[in-house]
Amino acid sequence: EESLENIKQYYVLCGDQEAKYNSIANIYGGITVGQAIIFCHTKKTASWLAGKMTRDGHSVALLSGELTVEQRIAVLDRFRQGVEKVLITTNVLSRGIDVEAVTIVVN
C-alpha cells in the first residue's frame, strides 16, 4: 500500500539552464537528500547537467537511450546500490523505478 501523505510537490519557474541548476543546488543545500532522480527533456541537457553536477562534486549517474540495455542495467544497479547518489535521465526511465532511498524527484 502506498502512502502519499508525506509527499510534497513544488514548482519553480526557471528562465534558463543555469537558473534550473541553481534551483537544484538550492534544494540540495536546504534539505537532507538520500538519492535523487532528475528527469531532463533532452539527452543534451541530461549530459550537460551530469557534467556540471560531477564537476561540483556530486556522485552522478547518467541514463539515456544512447546506452545499451546492458549498460542501462549496470547504471541502475549501481544507483540502487547507492554508488551514485543522483540519477540523471531522459524519458527512458519514464515508466518509473522503485528505489527506497530516493527522496527527491525533479522533472
Secondary structure, DSSP 8 states (H G I E B T S, - for coil): ----TT--------SSHHHHHHHHHHHHHHS--SEEEEE-SSHHHHHHHHHHHHHTT--EEEE-TTS-HHHHHHHHHHHHTTS-SEEEE-GGGTT----TTEEEEE-
